[in-house]
């Protein structure tokens, strides 16, 4: 039985994100670009331009990696 009140994200990016990666939040665009600080399990700490450090649950939010071209 799943006691989590949120369904798992179908795009779990936790395994592909590493410290230093640049990301954006899929629904909070005003937060600006974020830099991943740490990834521990499904817990992702990101330092965003406009709101500072945020703890993201990777099971709920699929952060969008930014291409570094």
Secondary structure, 3 states (H helix, E strand, C coil): CCCCCCCCCCCCCCCCCCCCCEEECCCCHHHCCEEEEEEECCEEEEEECCCEEEEEECCCCCCEECCCC
